[in-house]
């Protein structure tokens, strides 16, 4: 949960910073990229639900973070508006595939006798990752480079993939 939310919030900061600082794109171009990426993300909300309900939570979660991590890892190789748009759309596709997955998984994992306590802790851990994403980006970029910051956040996505693929049980109960 912490690594998954870290990559999600890190991407929101990285793409505009990279577009402006490294590629030198104008505000209008950055806004268009962010808007198109958001539309791609939105387009996958419904398919994400179908995947989670039809195949299982991990079938949405693992590809979600894997696609985001790969896309983010490719970001430093973009060189203009079009290449950044394609990579941003790929990252958003990954994010969209995991829409609602953390809330669904948290609800599934919550014990019935302490559901509220579990979900509040689950949300707190996710919020730590969410607030940590921009902090990681800024700190690593300041201490090293923007590219290293990007790959650090991408690594968090890969850690999320490993944890969810190998250590979190599938919670879908087929009737």
C-alpha positions in Angstrom: 0.0 0.0 0.0 2.8 2.5 0.9 4.8 1.7 -2.3 1.7 1.7 -4.5 0.6 5.1 -3.3 4.1 6.5 -3.5 4.4 5.7 -7.2 0.9 7.1 -7.8 1.6 10.4 -6.1 5.2 10.6 -7.4 4.0 10.4 -11.0 1.7 13.4 -10.5 4.7 15.5 -9.5 7.3 14.0 -11.8 5.6 14.4 -15.2 5.0 18.1 -15.0 8.5 18.8 -13.5 10.2 16.7 -16.1 8.2 18.3 -18.9 9.2 21.8 -17.7 12.7 21.3 -16.4 14.2 18.7 -18.7 12.1 19.0 -21.9 11.4 22.7 -21.6 7.8 22.3 -22.6 5.4 25.2 -22.2 2.6 25.3 -19.7 -0.1 24.7 -22.3 1.7 21.6 -23.6 2.2 20.2 -20.0 -1.5 20.9 -19.3 -2.6 19.0 -22.4 -0.4 16.0 -21.5 -1.7 15.9 -18.0 -5.3 16.2 -19.2 -5.0 13.5 -21.8 -3.3 11.2 -19.3 -6.1 11.8 -16.8 -8.6 10.9 -19.5 -6.8 7.6 -20.2 -6.8 6.9 -16.5 -10.5 7.6 -16.3 -11.2 5.3 -19.3 -9.9 2.3 -17.3 -12.0 2.7 -14.2 -14.8 0.4 -15.4 -12.4 -2.3 -16.9 -10.5 -2.3 -13.6 -13.7 -3.2 -11.8 -14.5 -5.9 -14.3 -11.0 -7.4 -13.8 -11.1 -7.3 -10.0 -14.6 -8.8 -9.9 -14.1 -11.4 -12.7 -10.5 -12.5 -12.1 -9.3 -11.2 -8.8 -7.8 -8.2 -7.1 -4.2 -9.2 -7.9 -5.0 -9.3 -11.6 -5.7 -5.6 -11.5 -3.1 -4.6 -8.8 0.0 -6.3 -10.1 -0.4 -5.0 -13.8 -1.3 -1.6 -12.4 1.9 -1.1 -10.6 4.1 -3.0 -13.1 2.9 -0.8 -16.0 3.3 2.3 -14.0 6.9 1.3 -13.0 7.9 0.4 -16.5 6.4 3.6 -17.9 8.0 5.7 -15.3 11.3 3.9 -15.9 11.1 4.9 -19.6 10.3 8.5 -18.8 13.9 9.8 -18.9 14.1 8.5 -22.5 11.4 10.9 -23.7 12.7 13.7 -25.8 9.6 15.8 -26.9 5.9 16.4 -26.5 4.8 13.3 -28.4 7.1 10.8 -26.6 6.2 12.3 -23.2 2.5 12.1 -24.1 2.8 8.4 -25.0 4.7 7.5 -21.8 2.3 9.5 -19.7 -0.6 7.7 -21.3 1.0 4.4 -20.6 1.5 5.3 -16.9 -2.1 6.4 -16.7 -3.3 3.2 -18.3 -1.5 1.3 -15.5 -2.9 3.6 -12.8 -6.4 3.2 -14.3 -6.2 -0.6 -14.2 -5.8 -0.3 -10.4 -8.7 2.1 -9.9 -10.3 1.3 -6.6 -8.1 -1.7 -6.0 -6.5 -0.5 -2.8 -9.9 0.3 -1.2 -11.3 -3.0 -2.4 -8.4 -5.0 -1.2 -8.4 -3.2 2.2 -12.1 -4.0 2.6 -11.5 -7.6 1.7 -8.6 -8.0 4.1 -10.3 -6.2 7.0 -11.3 -8.6 9.8 -15.0 -8.3 10.6 -14.5 -7.7 14.3 -12.1 -4.7 13.8 -13.0 -3.5 10.3 -12.9 0.2 11.2 -9.5 0.0 13.0 -8.0 -2.1 10.2 -9.3 0.3 7.4 -8.1 3.4 9.3 -4.6 1.9 9.6 -4.7 0.7 5.9 -5.6 4.2 4.8 -3.0 5.8 7.1 -0.3 3.6 5.5 -1.5 4.5 2.0 -1.5 8.2 3.0 2.1 7.9 4.2 3.0 6.7 0.7 0.9 9.3 -0.9 2.5 12.2 1.0 5.9 10.5 0.6 5.9 10.5 -3.2 6.5 14.2 -3.8 8.9 14.3 -0.9 11.0 11.4 -2.4 10.9 13.1 -5.8 12.1 16.5 -4.5 14.7 15.1 -2.1 16.3 12.7 -4.5 16.2 15.2 -7.4 17.9 17.8 -5.1 20.5 15.3 -3.9 21.2 13.5 -7.2 19.3 14.1 -10.5 15.8 14.2 -11.8 16.4 10.9 -13.6 17.5 9.2 -10.4 14.4 10.5 -8.7 12.3 9.1 -11.5 13.9 5.7 -11.2 13.6 5.8 -7.4 9.9 6.2 -7.6 9.8 3.5 -10.4 11.6 1.2 -8.0 8.8 1.8 -5.4 6.3 0.6 -8.0 8.4 -2.5 -8.6 8.5 -3.1 -4.8 4.7 -2.9 -4.8 4.5 -5.5 -7.6 6.7 -7.9 -5.7 4.8 -7.5 -2.4 1.4 -7.8 -4.0 2.4 -10.7 -6.3 4.1 -12.8 -3.7 2.9 -11.8 -0.2 -0.7 -10.6 -0.4 -3.3 -13.3 -0.8 -6.0 -13.1 -3.5 -9.2 -12.1 -1.8 -11.8 -12.6 -4.5 -14.2 -15.2 -3.4 -15.9 -16.8 -6.4 -19.4 -18.1 -5.9 
